[in-house]
Amino acid sequence: MYDGEQDNYSYYIYLEQRDPSLSKIAILTDSASDLTHEMIEGLDITIIPVRLRIGENNYKDGVDLTKKRVLA
Protein backbone atom coordinates (compact mmCIF):
# COMPACT_ATOMS: atom_id res chain seq x y z
CA MET A 1 0.00 0.00 0.00
CA TYR A 2 1.41 3.35 -1.02
CA ASP A 3 0.16 6.16 1.17
CA GLY A 4 2.54 8.89 0.06
CA GLU A 5 4.72 8.67 3.15
CA GLN A 6 7.33 6.32 1.66
CA ASP A 7 10.56 7.87 0.40
CA ASN A 8 10.14 6.05 -2.91
CA TYR A 9 6.55 7.23 -3.41
CA SER A 10 7.57 9.66 -6.18
CA TYR A 11 9.11 6.75 -8.12
CA TYR A 12 5.90 4.75 -7.72
CA ILE A 13 3.82 7.65 -9.06
CA TYR A 14 6.27 8.06 -11.95
CA LEU A 15 5.95 4.38 -12.86
CA GLU A 16 2.17 4.47 -12.68
CA GLN A 17 1.85 7.65 -14.76
CA ARG A 18 4.80 7.31 -17.12
CA ASP A 19 4.43 7.79 -20.83
CA PRO A 20 3.85 4.32 -22.32
CA SER A 21 6.03 5.21 -25.30
CA LEU A 22 9.10 5.36 -23.01
CA SER A 23 11.47 2.42 -22.76
CA LYS A 24 10.60 -0.19 -20.13
CA ILE A 25 14.27 -0.52 -19.24
CA ALA A 26 16.04 1.88 -16.89
CA ILE A 27 19.62 1.93 -15.70
CA LEU A 28 19.92 2.72 -12.00
CA THR A 29 22.81 2.63 -9.60
CA ASP A 30 23.28 3.80 -6.07
CA SER A 31 25.68 6.47 -4.94
CA ALA A 32 28.14 3.83 -3.65
CA SER A 33 29.14 3.31 -7.28
CA ASP A 34 31.02 6.62 -7.05
CA LEU A 35 30.02 7.57 -10.59
CA THR A 36 30.31 11.32 -11.00
CA HIS A 37 27.85 13.46 -12.91
CA GLU A 38 30.60 14.05 -15.45
CA MET A 39 31.02 10.28 -15.99
CA ILE A 40 27.34 9.74 -16.76
CA GLU A 41 26.73 12.98 -18.64
CA GLY A 42 24.71 12.24 -21.75
CA LEU A 43 23.81 8.74 -20.53
CA ASP A 44 20.37 7.82 -19.27
CA ILE A 45 21.55 6.64 -15.85
CA THR A 46 19.89 7.54 -12.56
CA ILE A 47 21.87 7.57 -9.32
CA ILE A 48 19.88 6.83 -6.17
CA PRO A 49 21.47 8.12 -2.93
CA VAL A 50 22.48 5.53 -0.33
CA ARG A 51 20.97 6.19 3.08
CA LEU A 52 23.44 6.50 5.91
CA ARG A 53 22.79 6.57 9.62
CA ILE A 54 25.45 8.27 11.70
CA GLY A 55 24.61 8.34 15.37
CA GLU A 56 20.98 9.38 15.60
CA ASN A 57 21.00 11.23 12.26
CA ASN A 58 19.98 9.93 8.83
CA TYR A 59 21.58 11.24 5.66
CA LYS A 60 21.34 10.69 1.92
CA ASP A 61 24.77 10.24 0.36
CA GLY A 62 25.58 13.11 -1.98
CA VAL A 63 22.46 15.01 -0.95
CA ASP A 64 22.70 15.69 2.80
CA LEU A 65 26.26 14.47 3.20
CA THR A 66 29.37 14.91 1.06
CA LYS A 67 32.39 12.61 0.88
CA LYS A 68 34.56 15.44 2.22
CA ARG A 69 32.35 15.72 5.29
CA VAL A 70 32.42 11.95 5.91
CA LEU A 71 36.19 11.78 5.57
CA ALA A 72 36.81 14.87 7.76
Helices and strands as residue ranges (DSSP letters): H 9-17, E 27-30, G 31-33, H 37-40, E 45-48, E 51-54, E 57-60, H 67-71
